[in-house]
Amino acid sequence: MDMRQLMKQAQKMQEQLQKQMEATVVEATAGGGMVSVKMSGNKHLISIQVDPEVFSGGDREMLQDLIVAAVNEAVRKVDDQLSGDRKSTRL
């Protein structure tokens, strides 16, 4: 295989990965579902849902911790999903 073919193949794989990232959306929760986040495959936060019960306690630190935990879980899920996709599409 010559260098041009390798470059074309690499570009095609990069384009496929970009499409997969754009199409990927994961959801993650923390605190037993008290905080839920959606994140794109590009690791852009799409939405955050907070159960109203969280606000009734007035514990701001707990809410902050739950948001951080949910976002970190979403990042992990994106990484897991995309690395799994790459393994299945290797040439």
C-alpha positions as a Markdown table, in Angstrom:
| # | Residue | x | y | z |
|---|---|---|---|---|
| 1 | Met | 0.0 | 0.0 | 0.0 |
| 2 | Asp | 1.5 | 3.4 | -0.9 |
| 3 | Met | 1.4 | 6.5 | 1.2 |
| 4 | Arg | -1.5 | 8.1 | -0.6 |
| 5 | Gln | -3.7 | 5.1 | 0.0 |
| 6 | Leu | -2.8 | 5.1 | 3.7 |
| 7 | Met | -3.6 | 8.8 | 4.0 |
| 8 | Lys | -6.9 | 8.3 | 2.3 |
| 9 | Gln | -7.7 | 5.5 | 4.6 |
| 10 | Ala | -6.8 | 7.5 | 7.7 |
| 11 | Gln | -8.9 | 10.4 | 6.5 |
| 12 | Lys | -11.9 | 8.1 | 5.9 |
| 13 | Met | -11.5 | 6.6 | 9.4 |
| 14 | Gln | -11.3 | 10.1 | 10.9 |
| 15 | Glu | -14.5 | 11.2 | 9.1 |
| 16 | Gln | -16.3 | 8.1 | 10.3 |
| 17 | Leu | -15.2 | 8.8 | 13.9 |
| 18 | Gln | -16.4 | 12.4 | 13.6 |
| 19 | Lys | -19.8 | 11.2 | 12.5 |
| 20 | Gln | -20.0 | 8.7 | 15.3 |
| 21 | Met | -19.1 | 11.4 | 17.8 |
| 22 | Glu | -21.7 | 13.7 | 16.4 |
| 23 | Ala | -24.4 | 11.0 | 16.6 |
| 24 | Thr | -23.5 | 9.8 | 20.1 |
| 25 | Val | -25.5 | 11.0 | 23.0 |
| 26 | Val | -25.1 | 9.4 | 26.5 |
| 27 | Glu | -27.1 | 9.9 | 29.6 |
| 28 | Ala | -25.6 | 9.5 | 33.1 |
| 29 | Thr | -27.1 | 10.0 | 36.6 |
| 30 | Ala | -25.9 | 10.5 | 40.1 |
| 31 | Gly | -27.5 | 10.3 | 43.5 |
| 32 | Gly | -29.9 | 7.6 | 42.5 |
| 33 | Gly | -31.2 | 9.6 | 39.6 |
| 34 | Met | -31.4 | 12.9 | 41.5 |
| 35 | Val | -29.2 | 14.5 | 38.9 |
| 36 | Ser | -29.2 | 13.4 | 35.2 |
| 37 | Val | -27.1 | 14.8 | 32.4 |
| 38 | Lys | -26.9 | 14.3 | 28.7 |
| 39 | Met | -23.7 | 14.7 | 26.8 |
| 40 | Ser | -22.7 | 14.5 | 23.1 |
| 41 | Gly | -19.9 | 12.3 | 21.8 |
| 42 | Asn | -17.9 | 15.6 | 21.4 |
| 43 | Lys | -18.2 | 15.9 | 25.2 |
| 44 | His | -20.5 | 18.9 | 25.1 |
| 45 | Leu | -23.0 | 19.0 | 27.9 |
| 46 | Ile | -26.5 | 19.0 | 26.3 |
| 47 | Ser | -28.7 | 19.1 | 29.4 |
| 48 | Ile | -28.9 | 18.8 | 33.2 |
| 49 | Gln | -32.0 | 17.6 | 35.0 |
| 50 | Val | -32.2 | 18.1 | 38.8 |
| 51 | Asp | -34.9 | 16.4 | 40.8 |
| 52 | Pro | -36.8 | 19.1 | 42.8 |
| 53 | Glu | -36.3 | 17.1 | 45.9 |
| 54 | Val | -32.6 | 18.1 | 45.8 |
| 55 | Phe | -33.5 | 21.7 | 46.3 |
| 56 | Ser | -35.8 | 21.1 | 49.3 |
| 57 | Gly | -32.8 | 20.1 | 51.4 |
| 58 | Gly | -30.9 | 23.3 | 50.6 |
| 59 | Asp | -27.6 | 21.5 | 50.5 |
| 60 | Arg | -25.7 | 23.3 | 47.8 |
| 61 | Glu | -22.5 | 21.3 | 48.2 |
| 62 | Met | -24.4 | 18.0 | 47.7 |
| 63 | Leu | -26.0 | 19.4 | 44.5 |
| 64 | Gln | -22.6 | 20.5 | 43.2 |
| 65 | Asp | -21.1 | 17.1 | 44.0 |
| 66 | Leu | -23.9 | 15.3 | 42.3 |
| 67 | Ile | -23.6 | 17.4 | 39.1 |
| 68 | Val | -19.8 | 16.8 | 39.0 |
| 69 | Ala | -20.3 | 13.1 | 39.5 |
| 70 | Ala | -23.0 | 12.9 | 36.8 |
| 71 | Val | -20.8 | 14.8 | 34.3 |
| 72 | Asn | -17.8 | 12.7 | 35.0 |
| 73 | Glu | -19.9 | 9.5 | 34.5 |
| 74 | Ala | -21.1 | 10.9 | 31.2 |
| 75 | Val | -17.5 | 11.6 | 30.0 |
| 76 | Arg | -16.6 | 8.0 | 31.0 |
| 77 | Lys | -19.6 | 6.6 | 29.1 |
| 78 | Val | -18.7 | 8.7 | 26.0 |
| 79 | Asp | -15.1 | 7.4 | 26.1 |
| 80 | Asp | -16.2 | 3.8 | 26.6 |
| 81 | Gln | -18.7 | 4.0 | 23.8 |
| 82 | Leu | -16.4 | 5.6 | 21.3 |
| 83 | Ser | -13.5 | 3.3 | 22.2 |
| 84 | Gly | -15.8 | 0.3 | 21.7 |
| 85 | Asp | -16.9 | 1.7 | 18.4 |
| 86 | Arg | -13.3 | 2.2 | 17.2 |
| 87 | Lys | -12.4 | -1.4 | 18.2 |
| 88 | Ser | -15.3 | -2.7 | 16.1 |
| 89 | Thr | -14.5 | -0.6 | 13.0 |
| 90 | Arg | -10.7 | -1.1 | 12.8 |
| 91 | Leu | -9.4 | -2.1 | 9.4 |
